Amino acid sequence: MSPLISTQQLAEMHGTHGVHLLDATALLPGETFNPQQNFASAHIPGSQYFNIELFSDPESALPHTAPSAAHFSHLFGRMGITAQDTVVFYDQGNVASACRGWWLTRLFGHERSFILDGGLPAWIRDGHPTEAGIPAATLPAPYQPRTCYTRIVGLGDMLDIVTHTLRPVLDARSAARFYGETPEPRPNVASGHMPGARNMPYKSLLDAHGKFLLPEQLRPMFFKAGITESDSPITTCGSGMTAAVLTAGLAIAELDMGALYDGSWAEWGSFPNAPVTVERTA
């Protein structure tokens, strides 16, 4: 089942009991706006703001890494969401935020989780209404997570995977960052990529309006990157955000969504024993 829903599909299910709309907008490197202020100015009616920084491990030194199941379930339940409900993530235009929210819920076993294709810009462009203000607090609900550990990998896993070429690795960063032609946006992080990784900039999966390409367009792209129907790829990026776009793309293309390397380059590029290369792959 595709993780995407269209603005028309969302409009038809809008207001249905058990459907929760979540604006997951978070800043990517180089972005400087205030997502929560923008949410207060204009959001899809009935939405709540899903703060990715809150839904992160508070003890990690790395940016917005996945929280514990207990931390996630406490916050998700506080939003009035149960494990049987449908959640639809959108963002204010960078795509990666909604994909990260979607991936987090899939990590904790929430299968009825979707991404609004094109996000808030598509919703507005298609003539649907927005509202302003801060939503009223919701009644909390019990939430029971079912963590899917196969959807996440850590540094130890990645060192083994890269050393022994166990699984294909797709890197969502720009080609300039991947090949070390431009410095990383985070201090004290090496430039380059993991040996054997393939570069697939996340924007290459999107059209000019920030909507995903069709499955029949995405599949050849993944095949060209060396992914086969029997593979379970690893996606990575700078900090685990845009990697989720590749994970969603795999699911849209009806391929194995594999696992996301949560520490991504922020961790790998700052770990002394992690191999780094700037060589170009074939």
C-alpha positions as CSV (number, residue, x, y, z in Angstrom):
1,M,0.0,0.0,0.0
2,S,1.4,3.4,-1.0
3,P,2.2,5.8,1.8
4,L,0.8,8.7,-0.3
5,I,-2.6,10.3,-0.3
6,S,-3.7,13.1,-2.6
7,T,-5.2,16.4,-1.5
8,Q,-8.6,15.2,-2.9
9,Q,-8.4,12.0,-0.9
10,L,-7.6,13.9,2.2
11,A,-10.5,16.4,1.6
12,E,-12.9,13.4,1.3
13,M,-11.7,11.9,4.6
14,H,-11.3,15.2,6.4
15,G,-13.2,15.4,9.6
16,T,-13.7,11.6,9.8
17,H,-13.5,10.2,13.3
18,G,-10.1,8.6,14.0
19,V,-8.3,10.6,11.3
20,H,-5.5,12.8,12.6
21,L,-3.7,15.5,10.5
22,L,-0.2,16.3,11.6
23,D,2.0,19.1,10.4
24,A,5.5,17.7,10.9
25,T,7.5,20.7,9.5
26,A,11.1,20.8,10.8
27,L,14.0,22.9,9.4
28,L,16.5,21.4,7.0
29,P,20.0,22.9,6.7
30,G,19.8,26.4,5.3
31,E,16.2,26.9,6.2
32,T,15.5,29.8,8.6
33,F,11.7,30.2,9.0
34,N,9.8,29.3,12.2
35,P,7.6,26.2,11.5
36,Q,5.4,26.7,14.6
37,Q,4.7,30.3,13.8
38,N,3.8,29.4,10.2
39,F,1.6,26.6,11.5
40,A,-0.2,29.2,13.7
41,S,-0.7,31.4,10.7
42,A,-2.1,28.7,8.3
43,H,-2.6,25.0,8.7
44,I,-5.1,22.4,7.4
45,P,-8.2,22.7,9.5
46,G,-8.1,20.3,12.5
47,S,-4.4,19.7,12.3
48,Q,-2.0,19.4,15.2
49,Y,1.7,20.3,15.1
50,F,4.0,17.3,15.3
51,N,7.2,18.6,16.7
52,I,10.0,16.3,15.4
53,E,12.4,17.7,18.0
54,L,10.1,16.6,20.8
55,F,9.7,13.2,19.1
56,S,13.4,12.6,19.4
57,D,15.8,11.1,21.9
58,P,16.4,13.8,24.5
59,E,19.7,12.1,25.6
60,S,21.3,11.9,22.1
61,A,24.0,14.3,21.0
62,L,22.9,13.7,17.4
63,P,20.2,15.7,15.7
64,H,16.6,14.4,16.1
65,T,17.4,10.7,16.5
66,A,14.5,8.3,17.1
67,P,13.1,8.3,20.7
68,S,12.4,5.2,22.8
69,A,9.1,3.5,22.3
70,A,8.0,4.7,25.7
71,H,8.8,8.3,24.9
72,F,7.1,8.1,21.5
73,S,3.9,6.4,22.8
74,H,3.6,8.9,25.7
75,L,3.8,11.9,23.3
76,F,1.7,10.3,20.5
77,G,-1.0,9.3,23.0
78,R,-1.0,12.8,24.5
79,M,-2.1,14.0,21.0
80,G,-5.2,11.8,21.3
81,I,-4.0,9.2,18.9
82,T,-4.6,5.4,19.3
83,A,-2.9,2.6,17.4
84,Q,-6.1,2.0,15.4
85,D,-6.3,5.6,14.1
86,T,-5.2,6.9,10.7
87,V,-2.6,9.6,10.7
88,V,-1.7,11.8,7.8
89,F,1.5,13.8,7.8
90,Y,2.2,16.9,5.8
91,D,4.7,19.8,5.9
92,Q,5.0,23.3,4.8
93,G,7.0,22.5,1.7
94,N,10.3,20.6,2.3
95,V,8.8,17.1,1.9
96,A,11.4,15.5,4.2
97,S,9.6,16.5,7.4
98,A,6.4,14.7,6.5
99,C,8.4,11.7,5.4
100,R,10.3,11.7,8.7
101,G,7.1,11.8,10.7
102,W,5.7,8.9,8.6
103,W,8.8,6.8,9.0
104,L,8.8,7.4,12.8
105,T,5.3,6.1,13.1
106,R,6.1,3.1,10.9
107,L,9.1,2.4,13.1
108,F,6.8,2.1,16.0
109,G,4.3,-0.2,14.1
110,H,1.7,2.3,13.1
111,E,0.6,1.0,9.7
112,R,-2.2,3.4,9.1
113,S,0.2,6.3,8.5
114,F,0.3,8.4,5.3
115,I,2.0,11.3,3.6
116,L,0.0,14.1,1.9
117,D,1.6,14.3,-1.5
118,G,2.8,17.8,-2.1
119,G,2.1,18.9,1.5
120,L,0.5,22.2,2.5
121,P,1.5,23.9,-0.8
122,A,-0.5,21.3,-2.8
123,W,-3.4,21.6,-0.4
124,I,-3.6,25.4,-0.9
125,R,-2.8,25.2,-4.6
126,D,-5.8,22.8,-5.1
127,G,-8.1,25.3,-3.5
128,H,-8.7,23.7,-0.1
129,P,-9.1,25.9,3.0
130,T,-6.7,26.6,5.9
131,E,-7.2,28.0,9.4
132,A,-5.1,30.0,11.8
133,G,-4.6,29.8,15.5
134,I,-3.4,27.3,18.0
135,P,-5.6,24.2,18.2
136,A,-7.2,23.4,21.5
137,A,-5.7,20.6,23.6
138,T,-6.9,17.1,22.8
139,L,-7.9,14.4,25.3
140,P,-5.0,12.0,25.7
141,A,-5.5,8.4,24.6
142,P,-3.6,5.2,25.4
143,Y,-1.1,4.3,22.7
144,Q,0.6,0.9,22.4
145,P,3.6,0.9,20.1
146,R,4.9,-2.2,18.3
147,T,8.5,-1.4,17.4
148,C,9.7,-2.7,14.1
149,Y,13.4,-3.0,14.7
150,T,14.1,-4.0,11.0
151,R,13.3,-0.4,10.0
152,I,16.2,1.2,11.7
153,V,20.0,0.6,11.9
154,G,22.7,2.1,14.1
155,L,26.4,2.8,13.7
156,G,27.5,-0.7,14.6
157,D,25.1,-2.2,12.0
158,M,26.4,0.2,9.4
159,L,30.1,-0.5,10.1
160,D,29.4,-4.2,9.4
161,I,27.1,-3.5,6.4
162,V,29.7,-1.2,4.7
163,T,32.7,-3.3,5.6
164,H,31.2,-6.5,4.2
165,T,28.9,-4.9,1.5
166,L,25.9,-6.7,3.0
167,R,23.2,-4.4,1.8
168,P,22.9,-1.5,-0.7
169,V,23.2,2.0,0.8
170,L,21.4,5.0,-0.7
171,D,22.5,8.5,0.3
172,A,20.0,11.3,-0.1
173,R,22.4,14.2,0.2
174,S,23.3,16.4,-2.7
175,A,26.0,15.2,-5.1
176,A,28.3,18.0,-3.9
177,R,28.1,16.8,-0.3
178,F,28.3,13.2,-1.3
179,Y,31.5,13.7,-3.3
180,G,33.0,16.0,-0.7
181,E,33.0,19.0,-3.1
182,T,31.3,21.2,-0.5
183,P,31.7,21.2,3.3
184,E,29.2,19.6,5.6
185,P,26.8,22.1,7.3
186,R,27.6,20.7,10.7
187,P,31.0,21.4,12.3
188,N,33.7,18.7,12.8
189,V,32.0,16.3,10.3
190,A,34.1,14.9,7.4
191,S,33.2,15.4,3.8
192,G,32.5,12.5,1.5
193,H,30.5,9.3,1.7
194,M,30.5,5.7,2.8
195,P,32.5,3.3,0.6
196,G,30.0,1.5,-1.8
197,A,27.1,3.9,-1.1
198,R,25.1,5.2,-4.1
199,N,24.1,8.8,-4.3
200,M,20.3,9.5,-4.9
201,P,19.6,13.2,-4.0
202,Y,16.1,13.2,-2.4
203,K,14.9,16.0,-4.7
204,S,15.4,13.7,-7.7
205,L,12.4,11.7,-6.5
206,L,10.2,14.8,-6.7
207,D,8.6,16.9,-9.4
208,A,8.8,20.7,-9.7
209,H,5.9,21.1,-7.2
210,G,7.4,18.9,-4.5
211,K,5.2,15.9,-5.3
212,F,6.6,12.4,-5.7
213,L,7.2,11.0,-9.1
214,L,4.9,8.1,-10.2
215,P,5.8,4.6,-9.2
216,E,6.6,3.7,-12.8
217,Q,9.1,6.6,-12.8
218,L,10.6,5.8,-9.4
219,R,11.3,2.1,-10.0
220,P,13.8,2.6,-12.9
221,M,15.6,5.2,-10.8
222,F,16.1,2.7,-8.0
223,F,17.1,-0.1,-10.4
224,K,19.6,2.3,-11.9
225,A,21.0,2.9,-8.4
226,G,21.6,-0.8,-8.1
227,I,18.5,-1.7,-6.1
228,T,16.7,-5.0,-7.0
229,E,13.3,-6.3,-6.0
230,S,15.0,-8.7,-3.6
231,D,17.1,-6.0,-1.8
232,S,16.4,-4.5,1.6
233,P,18.3,-1.1,1.2
234,I,19.6,1.2,3.8
235,T,18.8,4.9,3.4
236,T,21.0,7.6,4.9
237,C,21.5,11.4,4.6
238,G,22.9,14.2,6.8
239,S,20.8,13.6,9.9
240,G,18.0,11.1,9.1
241,M,15.5,13.5,7.6
242,T,15.9,13.4,3.9
243,A,16.7,9.7,4.0
244,A,13.1,9.2,4.9
245,V,12.2,10.6,1.4
246,L,14.1,7.7,-0.1
247,T,12.4,5.3,2.3
248,A,9.0,6.6,1.3
249,G,10.1,6.5,-2.4
250,L,11.0,2.8,-2.1
251,A,7.5,2.1,-0.6
252,I,5.8,4.1,-3.3
253,A,7.7,2.2,-6.0
254,E,6.5,-1.1,-4.3
255,L,10.0,-2.1,-3.3
256,D,11.3,-3.1,0.1
257,M,11.4,0.1,2.2
258,G,14.4,-1.4,4.0
259,A,15.9,0.5,7.0
260,L,16.9,4.0,7.8
261,Y,20.4,4.8,9.3
262,D,19.2,7.2,12.0
263,G,22.6,8.7,12.9
264,S,23.3,9.2,9.2
265,W,26.3,11.3,8.2
266,A,26.2,13.5,11.3
267,E,27.3,10.3,13.2
268,W,29.3,8.6,10.5
269,G,31.3,11.6,9.5
270,S,32.3,12.4,13.0
271,F,33.2,8.8,14.1
272,P,37.0,8.4,13.9
273,N,37.0,4.8,12.7
274,A,34.3,5.1,10.0
275,P,35.7,4.8,6.5
276,V,35.1,7.8,4.3
277,T,35.7,8.2,0.5
278,V,35.1,10.8,-2.1
279,E,35.5,8.4,-5.0
280,R,32.9,8.3,-7.7
281,T,30.9,5.1,-8.2
282,A,30.3,3.6,-11.6
